[in-house]
Amino acid sequence: MFQVAAIQITPILGDVQANLKRGIQFMRQLGQEADLIVFPELWTTGYYLSKQAFQQLAETRDGPTINQLKEVALRAKSVVISSFAEKDSEGQLFISAVIIDQKGETLGFVRKSLLWGRESEIFEKGEIKYPIFETEQAKIGVLICYEMEFPEPSRLLALEGVELIICPSVWSVSASRRWDIQLPARALDNTVFILGVNTVGNNSCGKSKLVGPMGDILAEASDAREEVLLRAVDIQSLHWARDENRYLEDYRTKLTPGGSTIPTPII
């Protein structure tokens, strides 16, 4: 068993320092209670900004925001996953996430590969590549917001052995029903845990949630206020879920005549 914390926050648009201060306050309230702490998509800058604003606010992978989060992760002895606006050496922008271990070291980065709406006018697409990060608690994958709306990324992670998928998001009020359907569907189809961490306010629907491998909602935050959602995860329950629903095993062995595996489409 280990504890996961979703920090559901209302970002102040364009004010990185204020957002970072608020996020770190939430982390400090947790003390060393959480083994894994996750922030929403683009929470340090806010989401609804112009390309020019993102150009000014985006940071490199060794920027000051990530360095501060490394320090706090070390103090909290927690794995921290945080989305941020990334600027590479050529000035290109990406919606990215960093995975920091409990020693304050970087485990890796991911870049959002499937962009929603106007995001494609501001950001570049990341590779269609979904790595797994080995932590002491679980094998973790990260899908950023819109990537969760497609079945293939979750399935690719599941076939590689992921146990917990993290989904940092800015999911809108008008799409709230999809949030309620798609996260449980991805968890059930792949018999994995999913932690969806959303912003709230500014047209976001909140409702950060932890979903179990049978598609059941284990914990859910408010749709109207900031809060920290803290919940225990029992990774061992994956074994029972996968005995009950043998989707992954049957996908590999029974879906086609002769037992050959149907290849997962590359988006």
C-alpha positions in Angstrom: 0.0 0.0 0.0 1.1 3.5 -0.7 -0.4 7.0 -0.6 -1.1 9.1 -3.7 -2.0 12.8 -3.5 -3.7 14.8 -6.3 -3.2 18.5 -5.8 -6.3 20.1 -7.5 -5.5 23.8 -7.9 -6.9 27.0 -9.5 -3.9 28.6 -11.3 -3.5 32.3 -11.6 -2.9 33.0 -15.2 0.6 34.0 -16.0 1.8 34.1 -12.4 4.3 31.3 -12.0 5.7 32.4 -8.6 2.2 32.7 -7.0 1.2 29.3 -8.4 4.4 27.6 -7.4 4.1 29.1 -3.9 0.5 27.8 -3.6 1.5 24.3 -4.8 4.4 24.1 -2.4 2.1 25.1 0.4 -0.2 22.1 -0.4 2.9 19.8 -0.5 4.0 21.0 2.9 0.6 20.4 4.3 1.0 16.8 3.4 4.3 16.6 5.2 5.7 13.1 4.4 2.3 11.5 4.3 2.2 11.0 0.5 4.5 8.7 -1.5 3.4 10.2 -4.8 2.3 13.8 -5.4 0.8 15.0 -8.7 0.0 18.4 -10.1 -2.4 19.3 -13.0 -1.5 20.2 -16.5 0.3 23.6 -17.0 -0.5 24.5 -13.4 2.4 26.8 -12.9 1.6 29.1 -15.8 -2.1 28.5 -16.3 -3.6 27.1 -19.5 -5.5 30.0 -21.2 -2.5 32.1 -22.4 -1.3 33.3 -25.7 1.7 31.9 -27.5 3.6 35.0 -26.7 2.9 34.6 -23.0 3.9 30.9 -23.1 7.2 31.9 -24.9 7.9 34.3 -22.0 7.0 31.9 -19.2 8.2 28.5 -20.5 11.2 27.0 -18.9 13.9 24.5 -19.9 14.2 21.1 -18.2 16.7 22.5 -15.8 14.8 25.7 -15.0 14.1 27.2 -11.6 10.6 25.8 -11.2 11.8 22.2 -11.6 14.7 22.8 -9.4 12.4 24.1 -6.6 10.2 21.0 -7.0 13.2 18.8 -6.7 14.1 20.3 -3.4 10.5 19.9 -2.1 10.3 16.3 -3.3 13.5 15.5 -1.4 12.1 17.1 1.8 8.8 15.3 1.4 10.5 12.0 0.4 7.9 11.8 -2.3 7.8 11.1 -6.0 6.5 14.3 -7.7 4.9 14.6 -11.1 4.4 18.1 -12.5 3.4 19.4 -15.9 5.0 22.5 -17.2 5.4 24.6 -20.4 8.8 23.5 -21.8 11.0 25.5 -24.1 13.7 23.5 -25.9 17.1 24.8 -27.1 15.6 25.9 -30.4 12.8 27.9 -28.7 10.1 25.3 -29.5 7.3 24.9 -27.0 5.9 21.7 -25.6 3.4 20.7 -22.9 5.5 18.5 -20.8 5.7 16.7 -17.4 8.7 15.9 -15.2 8.9 12.9 -13.0 11.0 13.4 -9.9 11.9 10.7 -7.4 11.9 10.9 -3.6 15.6 11.7 -3.6 15.0 14.8 -5.7 16.5 13.3 -8.8 14.8 13.4 -12.2 13.5 10.1 -13.4 12.4 11.5 -16.8 10.2 13.7 -18.9 7.3 13.2 -21.2 5.9 15.6 -23.9 2.2 15.7 -24.8 1.9 13.9 -28.2 -1.8 14.6 -28.9 -2.8 18.2 -28.8 -6.3 19.5 -28.3 -7.7 22.4 -30.4 -5.7 25.6 -30.2 -2.8 23.8 -28.4 -1.5 22.9 -31.9 -1.2 26.6 -32.7 1.1 27.2 -29.7 2.9 23.9 -28.9 4.8 21.2 -30.9 3.7 17.6 -30.7 5.8 15.2 -28.6 6.8 11.8 -29.9 4.2 9.0 -30.0 6.2 7.4 -27.2 4.9 6.5 -23.7 7.6 5.4 -21.3 7.2 3.6 -18.0 8.9 4.9 -14.9 9.9 2.4 -12.3 9.4 3.8 -8.7 9.5 2.0 -5.4 5.7 2.0 -5.3 4.6 1.1 -8.8 5.4 1.1 -12.5 4.0 4.5 -13.6 3.0 6.0 -17.0 2.0 9.6 -17.7 -0.6 10.7 -20.2 -1.4 14.4 -20.4 -5.0 15.3 -20.7 -6.2 14.7 -24.3 -4.0 11.6 -24.6 -6.4 9.9 -22.2 -9.3 10.4 -24.7 -7.7 7.8 -27.0 -7.6 4.1 -26.1 -4.3 3.4 -27.7 -1.8 5.2 -25.4 -3.3 3.5 -22.3 -3.2 0.2 -24.0 0.4 0.6 -25.1 1.4 1.4 -21.5 -0.6 -1.6 -20.2 1.0 -4.0 -22.6 4.4 -2.8 -21.4 3.4 -3.5 -17.8 2.2 -0.2 -16.4 0.3 -0.4 -13.0 -0.7 3.2 -12.5 -1.3 5.8 -15.2 -1.1 9.5 -14.1 -3.2 12.0 -16.1 -2.4 15.7 -15.4 -5.2 17.7 -17.0 -7.0 20.9 -17.7 -10.4 19.3 -18.5 -13.2 21.6 -19.2 -16.7 21.9 -17.6 -18.3 21.2 -21.0 -16.3 17.9 -21.3 -17.0 16.9 -17.7 -19.1 13.9 -18.8 -16.2 12.6 -20.9 -13.9 12.9 -17.8 -16.3 10.8 -15.9 -16.5 8.1 -18.6 -13.1 7.9 -20.1 -10.9 7.6 -17.0 -12.9 4.6 -15.6 -13.1 3.1 -19.1 -9.3 3.3 -19.6 -8.7 1.8 -16.1 -11.2 -1.1 -16.7 -10.1 -1.9 -20.2 -6.5 -2.2 -19.1 -6.9 -3.3 -15.5 -4.7 -0.5 -14.2 -5.1 2.3 -11.6 -5.6 5.8 -13.0 -5.1 9.0 -11.1 -6.6 12.0 -13.0 -5.4 15.4 -11.6 -7.4 18.3 -12.9 -7.4 22.1 -12.4 -10.6 23.7 -11.0 -12.2 27.0 -11.8 -11.4 29.0 -15.0 -13.8 26.6 -16.9 -12.2 23.4 -15.6 -14.4 20.8 -14.1 -12.2 19.7 -11.2 -13.2 16.2 -10.0 -9.7 14.9 -9.7 -10.1 11.2 -9.1 -8.4 7.9 -8.4 -9.9 5.0 -10.4 -9.3 1.3 -9.6 -8.5 -1.5 -12.1 -12.2 -2.6 -12.2 -13.2 0.9 -13.2 -14.5 1.9 -9.8 -14.0 5.5 -8.4 -12.0 5.1 -5.3 -11.8 8.8 -4.4 -13.0 12.0 -6.1 -12.4 15.7 -5.4 -14.9 18.6 -5.6 -15.9 20.1 -8.9 -15.7 23.6 -7.4 -12.8 24.1 -5.1 -9.1 23.6 -4.6 -8.2 20.6 -2.5 -5.7 17.8 -2.0 -7.1 14.3 -2.7 -5.2 11.7 -0.7 -5.8 8.0 -1.0 -4.1 4.7 -0.5 -3.4 2.5 -3.5 -3.1 -1.3 -3.1 -1.1 -2.4 -6.2 -1.5 -6.0 -5.2 -5.2 -5.8 -6.0 -4.1 -5.7 -9.7 -3.5 -9.4 -9.5 -7.1 -10.0 -8.5 -8.5 -7.6 -11.1 -6.5 -9.3 -13.9 -7.8 -12.7 -12.8 -11.3 -11.4 -12.9 -11.0 -9.5 -16.2 -8.4 -11.2 -18.4 -8.4 -8.5 -21.1 -4.7 -8.1 -21.5 -4.0 -11.8 -21.5 -6.8 -12.5 -24.0 -5.7 -9.5 -26.1 -2.3 -11.2 -26.5 -3.5 -14.7 -27.1 -7.1 -15.1 -28.2 -8.2 -12.2 -30.3 -7.1 -13.6 -33.7 -7.2 -17.2 -35.2 -4.0 -19.1 -34.2 -3.5 -16.9 -31.2 -1.5 -14.1 -32.9 -1.6 -10.7 -31.3 -3.5 -7.9 -32.9 -1.0 -5.0 -33.2 -1.9 -1.9 -31.3 -2.4 1.0 -33.8 0.2 3.8 -33.7 -1.8 7.1 -33.6 
